[in-house]
Amino acid sequence: MKHPINIVKYSGDVVAFDVDKLINSLRRSQASEELIQQIVGQVEDQLYEGITTKKIYQMAFKMLKGKSRVSASKYKLKKALMELGPSGFPFEKLVGKLLAHEGFSTQVGVIVQGNCVQHEVDVIAQKDNTHYMIECKYHSDQGRFCNIKIPLYIHSRFLDVEKQWERQKGHEAKLHKGGVYTNTRFTSDAVKYGKCVGLLLTSWDYPIGDGLKDRIDKSGLHPLTALTTLTKAEKTKLLDEGIVLCKELHETPKILEQVGVPKSRHKKVLEDSRELCGIH
């Protein structure tokens, strides 16, 4: 049996390389099983003691991109969310679009009067008898988690807003809830507290099976930063124009010309966008 190779995670923790984790992350890209096994074999051949997970990801991504651009885009979803910055507003917009897709009426970036003071709320979402006040915590660094301070602070803001909401006509029977969405992860204490006070917590992979990665894959609402056919500068220009999703590119293709993407690449960009959001 081969001696296990130790790798270094984003957090700095040293763990033994787990081939199943690599296989599962590649399966999310929906590449063929044959291609996944081929990439895993090539990555394993290049492993060395102390290699970082970042380096392993880069190797796998490069191999995937060479074979299937759209699979590579799906594979880089976590990184694509990190590239939405630096303001965090595109992430709020993405969360708003996700909730709208799920049947909520949404408002992004709203000033709300609380019982004591005014609050700027990232996303307000309403459906039937539920009324959510959601705060989006965006990090451009994978190693940064949401600790307990975040839900503590959000919950106290929510309680102030809830008092005001409950006084509104027609709100007596509504279920009011506060929530936190983050593109990274929550610490175990943050989850424990959030559950205890009834906050909606959503992170990259929480709740299990219903985190951001699952909901984005299901809805096809991939951020345009996932596209491998656009340069970093082009992505930034599009985000500045308020375009966040591949789907929006597909709906307003003229925007590519407006931000200066060469005509020769339009077809590729739009084909990838279409395939990524599952539009046939």
C-alpha positions in Angstrom: 0.0 0.0 0.0 1.2 3.5 -0.9 2.1 5.8 1.9 -0.6 8.5 2.3 0.4 11.9 1.0 -0.4 14.9 3.3 -1.9 18.0 1.7 -2.5 21.5 3.0 -6.1 22.9 3.0 -7.1 26.5 2.5 -7.4 26.9 6.3 -3.8 25.8 6.7 -4.8 22.4 8.2 -2.7 19.4 7.1 -4.8 16.3 6.1 -4.2 13.1 4.2 -5.1 13.3 0.5 -8.6 11.8 0.0 -9.2 10.7 -3.6 -12.9 10.4 -3.0 -13.2 14.1 -2.2 -11.5 14.9 -5.6 -13.8 12.5 -7.4 -16.9 14.0 -5.8 -15.9 17.5 -6.6 -15.3 16.5 -10.2 -18.7 14.8 -10.4 -20.3 18.1 -9.6 -18.9 19.3 -13.0 -21.1 16.7 -14.6 -18.1 15.5 -16.7 -18.2 11.9 -17.9 -17.0 9.2 -15.5 -14.3 8.3 -18.0 -12.9 11.8 -18.0 -13.1 12.1 -14.2 -11.1 8.9 -13.8 -8.5 10.1 -16.4 -8.1 13.5 -14.5 -7.9 11.8 -11.1 -5.1 9.5 -12.5 -3.1 12.5 -13.8 -3.6 14.4 -10.6 -2.4 11.5 -8.5 0.7 11.1 -10.6 1.6 14.8 -9.8 1.0 14.8 -6.0 3.8 15.5 -3.6 4.0 15.9 0.2 2.7 19.2 1.3 0.9 20.1 -1.9 -2.0 22.6 -1.3 -5.7 21.9 -2.1 -5.5 25.1 -4.2 -2.8 23.6 -6.4 -4.7 20.3 -6.8 -7.8 22.2 -7.8 -5.9 24.3 -10.3 -4.4 21.1 -11.9 -7.8 19.4 -12.1 -9.5 22.6 -13.5 -6.8 23.0 -16.2 -7.3 19.4 -17.4 -11.1 19.7 -17.3 -11.0 23.0 -19.2 -8.9 21.4 -21.9 -11.7 18.8 -22.5 -14.9 20.5 -21.6 -15.3 24.3 -21.0 -18.8 23.9 -19.5 -17.8 21.2 -17.1 -14.9 23.4 -16.1 -17.4 26.2 -15.4 -19.5 24.0 -13.2 -16.4 22.8 -11.4 -15.3 26.3 -10.6 -18.6 27.4 -9.0 -17.1 28.0 -5.6 -14.3 30.1 -7.0 -16.7 31.9 -9.3 -18.7 33.1 -6.2 -15.4 34.3 -4.7 -14.8 36.4 -7.9 -18.1 38.3 -7.6 -16.4 40.9 -5.3 -15.1 43.1 -4.0 -18.3 45.0 -3.0 -20.5 42.0 -2.2 -23.4 43.6 -4.1 -23.3 41.1 -7.0 -23.6 38.3 -4.4 -26.7 40.0 -2.9 -28.1 40.2 -6.4 -27.5 36.5 -7.0 -29.2 35.6 -3.7 -32.2 37.8 -4.7 -32.4 36.1 -8.1 -32.2 32.6 -6.5 -35.1 33.4 -4.1 -37.1 35.0 -7.0 -36.6 31.8 -9.0 -37.9 29.9 -6.0 -41.2 31.9 -6.1 -40.4 34.8 -3.7 -41.0 38.4 -4.5 -37.7 40.1 -3.7 -36.1 43.5 -3.1 -32.3 43.9 -2.9 -30.6 46.7 -0.9 -33.6 48.2 1.0 -33.6 50.7 3.8 -36.1 49.4 6.4 -37.3 51.2 9.5 -36.9 49.2 12.6 -38.5 49.9 16.0 -35.4 51.7 17.2 -33.3 52.6 14.1 -33.2 52.3 10.3 -31.4 49.3 8.8 -30.1 48.6 5.4 -31.3 45.1 4.5 -29.6 43.2 1.7 -32.6 41.1 0.6 -36.2 41.1 1.6 -38.2 38.1 0.3 -41.9 37.4 0.6 -44.0 34.4 -0.3 -47.5 33.5 0.9 -47.3 34.1 4.7 -43.5 34.2 5.0 -41.6 37.4 5.2 -37.7 37.1 5.3 -35.1 39.7 6.1 -31.8 38.4 4.7 -28.3 39.6 5.3 -25.6 38.4 2.8 -22.1 37.9 4.1 -19.7 37.7 1.2 -16.0 36.7 1.4 -13.5 36.8 -1.4 -11.3 34.4 0.6 -12.2 30.7 1.0 -10.5 30.5 4.4 -12.9 33.0 6.0 -15.9 31.5 7.8 -18.9 33.2 9.3 -18.4 33.0 13.1 -21.1 33.3 15.8 -20.8 37.1 15.8 -22.6 37.3 12.5 -25.8 35.5 13.4 -25.8 37.3 16.8 -25.7 40.7 15.1 -28.2 39.7 12.4 -30.6 38.3 14.9 -30.6 41.5 17.0 -31.2 43.6 13.8 -34.0 41.3 12.8 -35.7 41.6 16.2 -35.7 45.4 15.8 -37.2 45.1 12.3 -39.7 42.4 13.3 -41.2 44.7 16.0 -42.0 47.2 13.3 -43.2 44.6 10.7 -45.6 43.1 13.2 -47.4 46.5 13.6 -48.1 46.7 9.9 -51.6 46.0 8.7 -52.0 42.4 7.4 -48.8 41.2 9.0 -50.3 39.8 12.2 -50.5 36.3 10.9 -47.3 36.4 8.8 -44.2 34.3 9.8 -41.3 36.7 10.0 -37.8 35.3 9.8 -34.2 36.6 9.7 -31.6 34.9 7.6 -27.9 34.9 6.7 -26.5 33.8 3.3 -22.8 33.3 2.9 -20.6 32.1 0.0 -18.2 30.4 2.4 -19.1 28.4 5.5 -20.5 28.8 9.1 -18.6 27.8 12.2 -20.4 25.1 14.3 -21.2 27.6 17.0 -22.8 30.0 14.4 -25.0 27.1 13.1 -25.9 26.1 16.7 -27.0 29.6 17.6 -28.8 30.2 14.3 -30.8 27.0 14.7 -31.6 27.9 18.3 -33.0 31.3 17.6 -34.7 30.3 14.3 -32.5 32.1 11.8 -32.4 30.8 8.2 -28.7 29.9 7.6 -27.5 29.2 4.1 -23.8 28.7 3.1 -21.9 27.1 0.3 -22.9 23.6 1.5 -25.4 24.2 4.3 -28.1 23.0 4.8 -26.8 19.7 3.5 -28.3 19.1 0.0 -29.8 22.6 -0.1 -26.8 24.9 0.2 -25.9 27.5 -2.5 -24.0 24.9 -4.6 -27.0 22.6 -4.9 -29.5 25.4 -5.5 -27.4 27.1 -8.1 -26.8 23.8 -9.9 -30.6 23.0 -9.7 -31.8 26.4 -10.9 -29.1 27.0 -13.6 -28.5 30.5 -12.1 -24.7 30.3 -12.5 -22.7 33.5 -12.0 -21.0 34.8 -15.1 -17.7 34.6 -13.3 -17.9 30.8 -13.9 -17.4 31.3 -17.6 -13.9 30.3 -18.9 -14.4 32.2 -22.2 -14.3 35.7 -20.6 -11.3 37.5 -19.2 -11.2 38.9 -15.7 -11.4 42.5 -16.9 -14.5 41.6 -19.1 -16.2 40.0 -16.1 -15.5 43.0 -13.9 -17.0 45.3 -16.6 -20.1 43.1 -16.8 -20.5 43.1 -13.0 -20.2 46.9 -13.0 -23.1 47.0 -15.5 -25.1 45.0 -12.9 -25.0 41.8 -14.9 -24.4 38.9 -12.5 -25.7 35.7 -14.1 -24.9 33.7 -17.3 -28.7 33.7 -17.9 -28.7 37.5 -18.1 -25.9 37.4 -20.7 -28.1 35.0 -22.7 -31.1 37.4 -22.3 -29.1 40.6 -23.2 -26.4 39.4 -25.6 -25.8 43.1 -26.8 -24.1 43.8 -23.5 -21.0 41.8 -24.7 -20.4 44.3 -27.4 -21.1 47.3 -25.0 -18.3 46.1 -22.6 -15.9 45.5 -25.5 -15.8 41.7 -25.8 -14.4 41.0 -29.3 -17.1 39.8 -31.7 -15.1 36.7 -32.5 -15.7 35.4 -28.9 -19.5 36.2 -28.6 -20.7 32.9 -30.0 -18.5 30.8 -27.6 -19.5 32.9 -24.6 -23.2 32.7 -25.4 -23.0 29.0 -26.2 -21.4 28.3 -22.8 -23.9 30.5 -21.0 -26.8 28.7 -22.6 -25.4 25.3 -21.8 -24.5 26.3 -18.2 -28.0 27.5 -17.4 -29.6 24.5 -19.1 -31.4 26.6 -21.8 -32.1 24.5 -24.9 
